[in-house]
Amino acid sequence: MENALNSHETTRSTGPWEKRTGVFQTALTAVALVLLAGCTTTKPQVVSADPSILRVGITPNAPPLIFKQGEQVAGAEAELAQALGRELHRKVVFVERRWEDLIDALADDQVDIIMSSLTITPARRYRIAFTNPYLKVGQMALVRSEDKYLMGNLTVSAKRGVAVERGTTADQVMGMEFPRVKRKYYRSGEAAAEALADRDVDLFVSDSPLILYLAARHESQGLTVAPMVYTEEYLGWGVRRTDDQ
């Protein structure tokens, strides 16, 4: 009888539970593979130093100064970069980095110059040098139309928080001038404008060219510019201190 039982257990068919378990395990394996694939990151673009090229560091998320149209880099900064390249007889190569990594990229000789709507600040002067300023700007706020005249006291009016891009002048200004107001970080002005339209935040603060551009672009969503300027600043191009030329 024992041999018969052992023989029966060895040859028995797979039941419904085992089949479901096998399918479940297969599904888990597939999900794990997808998650692992999603964890891989794209390596940053690396361009070796070459006297015949000009490596221009950018974060193309600040229209109308620097942004992308499809795969092409566009905007006033892009046109100025091409003009500089012609003047220097060097081919322009745009090297993209996250905004918070641009100055590190310049210091590490990954780019030759930063031309990306970069505000000249005392803190940044400790690490890099700047060309003469080329544009006067200020920090302004993008708001919903009904809140246009309610942003005088942000501590009271910005209950949902202020949208900023991490590491920008707006991030610093809001942190120093309105430390009690919650800051929410977004990777681009477009993302911040959508969050504002969806009432996830009460305003988006950034350089005036970007704010004016977004106000025109998102007018149909009820967004506009608040009638105030928080700061007075100048934009310049960032270079290494050793690059006198």
N, C-alpha and C positions, 0 to 999 in steps of 0.2 A: 504494500500500500504506500509506503514512504517513497519508493522509487517512482510509483505512478504519480504521486503528488508532485514530486520534483520535476518529473517530465512534463506535467501539466503547466506548472509555473514557468518553465523555460520556454514553452511553445505558445503561451497564451497570446492573443492578439491585443494590440494597443487599444485601450478604451477611450471614451470621449474626453475624459479629463486629461489624459496624457496628450491627446492630440491638441487640446486647447492650450496646455502648458507649452508644448513645442512651438505652437504658433506664437504665443505670447513672448517666449524667449527670443524667437527670430525677430519679432517686432522690436523688442528692446535693443537687440544688437544693431538693427538698422537705425533706430533713433540715436544710439550712442555714436555710430559712425557719422551721422549727419551733424551731431553736436560737436564732435571732434573736428570735422571739416570746417564748421563755423567758427571754431576757435583759432584757426590759422589766420595770421595777419599778413597783409601785403607789405613787403619790405619797402622802405622809403627809397625813392629814386636816388641813385648815386651817379654823379658825374665828376670825373677826375678833372683836376685843375689843368688848364691848357691855355697858353697865352693867346691862342686864336679864337677862344670863345669867352663869352661873358655869362657866368652862371648867376641868374637872377632868382633870388629866393622870394617865393610868394606863398600866400594863403588866399586862393582865389574865391573868397566869399564876401567881398565888400564892393558890390556894384554901387555906383558906376565906375569906380576907380580900378578895381581888379576883380574879375570873375571869369566864368567859363561859359561859352556858348557851344553846347555840344562838347567836343573835345578840344576846342580852340580857346586859348587864353585871350581875353578881351578886356577892354576898359582903358581909361586914360593912362594908368600906370603901364599897361602893356605897350601902348603906343610910345610913351616916353622911353621905355626900355629899348624898343627897336631903334628909336632916334639916337639914343646913347650908344647903342651898338654900332650904328653907322658912323658916328663921330669917332669912335675908338677903333674902327675897322676890325671889329670882333663880332662873331656870330652869337646871337642871343639864344641862350638855352634856359627856359623856365624850369626851376626846380621847386616842386611843391613840398611844403611841410605844414604840419599843424601850427597854428598861430603861436602857441606857447613854446614851440621848438625852433622858431625862426632865428632868434638871436644865438641860440646854441649852435645852430647850423653854420652861422656866419663865423662864430668863434672857433669852430672845429674845422674850418676851411672846406666846408661842404658847398658853400655858395660864395660868390665874390661880392655881392651887394644885395641888400633887401630893398625891394621896391613894391611895397604892399600896404599902402595906406598907414604908414608907421608914424605915430605921433612922437615928436621930440620931447622927452621928459628927462628930468635930472637923474632919476634912477637908471634909465637906460644909458645915459651918458657915462655912467661908471663902467659899463661893459663894452660899449662900442662908440664910434664916432659918427657924426651926422654930416651930410652935405648941407649947404644952405637950404633953408626951408623953401618950399615951392607953393604951398597952399595954406591959407589961414582957415581953420575950422573951429568947431566947438562941440561939446557934448549936448545932444538934444534928445527929446523923448518922442517916440511914436506911441500914440494913445488911441483909444476908441473915441469917436466923434463926440459922444455925450459926455466924455470926461475931459474934454479939451481944456477947460478952465478950472479944473479941480485938482491940479497937480502942484499947487504951491507948497503944501505941507505933505511930503511923501509919507511921513510917519503915520499920518491919519488916512490918507487917500489910497495908498498902495497896500491894501490889505491882503491881496493875493500874491504880492511880491513883484519884484522888478526883474525883467529879463535882461541879461547881459551875456557877453561872450567872455569866457574865462581868460584872464591875463591881459585884458584890454584896459585902456584908460578909463572907460566907463566902469569897469569892475573896480578899479582902484578908487575912483571918485565916489561911487556909491558906498563903498566900504568905509571911506573916511568921513564923508559928509552926512551919510544916513546909515550909521552902523546898526540901527534897530530895525531897518527894513530888510526883509528877507530877499536874498538874491537867488535867482534861478538861472542856471547856465544852459545855453544853447550853442550848437556848433556853427550856426549861421544866422544871418539876419532874417532870411526867409523862414527858417524854423521858428524864430522868435516872433515874427509877425503872425504866423499861423496860430501860435499859442496865445497871442494877444487877442486875435479874432475869436478864438474859442473860449476866451475868458479864463484861461489858466493863469494869466498874469495881468497886471493892471497897466504896465507900460514896458517899453523896450528902450533902453538908453544906449546910444552909440554915437559915432562921428556923424556930424551933420550931413555930409554927402550921402551916406547910406540911409539915414533916416528920411531925407527928402525923396530919395529914390523909392524907398519902400512905401511912403505915403502915396506917391503917384501910382505905384503898381497895385496897391491894395485899397484904393479909394472905394471900389465897389463893395468891399467888405466892411466899410464904415471906419477905416483907420485914417488918422490924420496926424499932423505935427502939433505938439503942444507949443504955445507961443512964448517959449523961454529958452535961453541958452545957459547951461550950467557952467561952462568954462570957455576960455579962449586959448586955442592951441595952434601949433604949426606942424605940418607934416614935412618929413624929410626922408632922404634915403640913408639907410644904415650901412656903414662900411667898417672894416677893421681899423683900429687905431694906427696900425703900421702901414696902411695903404694910403700914402700921401697922394698918389696919382689919382 
